Amino acid sequence: MAAMFAYEFMDGGVDSDSLGRIYRGDVGEWVSAVAGSGLFTNSQVERIDTAWHSNPKSLLDTLLSEADEMTVKRCEMTWAALDRSEPLERAEVAVGGYSSVVASASITIA
């Protein structure tokens, strides 16, 4: 599967917009491609969809499985930059409900 979809992801270089969408869990385009390939049963597609939504990095890892070393490094650096910018967004989302993120923030503030 990796080779089948990886070329689309890396065609002409890594698209930072695509990488950002994957990071945010917007994996519908990739799930649709898997479903449309005809290579997987509906239950397999559902499991892939669930896995990629819960862990978008697993989709990136799949797409990069046949990439050259420099492409992998560029994507990992971009992903790490997204990780560094994400904590504030996560904290804002968590404020609506009690979570360990909010709990640790309130302990730090107090």
N, C-alpha and C positions, 0 to 999 in steps of 0.2 A: 504494500500500500504506500509506503513512504516514497518510493521512487515515482510512483504514479502521480502523486500530488505535489511533490517537492519541486519539480521543475516549474510549476505554475507559481509557487511561492518565490522562487529565486530567479525567475525569468528577468534578465536584465539587472540583476542585483537585488538586494533585499529592500523591500518597500517598507519604510518606517511606519507608514500608516497601517499597513497590514499587521505589522508586528504589534503596534499599539492596540489594534482591535483584538488580536489574539490575547494580549496581556489583560485586557478588560473583560475577557470571557465572551467576546462577540465571535463565536465560532460557527455560527449558523451557516455561513457560506461553505465552510469546510465540511460540515456535516451533510449539507445538501450534495456536495460533490461525492462524498462517500456513498450516500444513498442512491444517487443517480448513476453510479458506476455499475450497478447491477452485480457487484461482487460480494455483497453482504446481505444477510437476511435482515428483516425489519428488527428483530430482537438484537442482532449484532449492532446495527446502526443506533438503536436506542442506548445500548451500553457504551458505545463510542461517544455519543452525544453527552451522556451523563458524565463520563470520565473527563472529557475535554472541558465541560462547563465547570466541574469541580476542581480541575487541575489544568488550566490552560497551558501551562509549561509543558505538559506531556504532548500536546499538539505540536508545539514548537520543536521539541526534541524529535518527534517523528519526522517533521518536515526537514530538519537539519541532519538526519541520520546519514544522508549521502552527500552532504555539502562539504566543500573544501574547508580546510582548517581556518583560513582567514574569515570566511563567511560565518562560521560557527563563532569565532571570537567576536566579530562585530555584533552579531545578534546577542551574544551573552553580555556584552558591554551595554548594549541598548536596554536589555531586559533589566540589568542591574541598576541602570539609571532610572528606569521606571519604578523599580522597587524602592529606590531612595525617595522618589517624589510621592509615593503612594501613602505613607503613614498618615499624613494630614487628612487625606480624603477618607481613609478608613475610619479615623477618629470622628470625622464629621458624620459619617453614616451611622456609626455606632451610638451616637448620642441619642438617637430615637429609641433605643432599647439598651438595657443594661448588658454590658459585656466586659470581658477581662481587659479590653483596651481602655474602656472608660474607667474601670476600677483602678487600673494602674495609673492612669492620668490623674484621677482624683487623689490618689495617695501621694503622687509626686507634687501636686499643687498644694496639698494640705501640709 
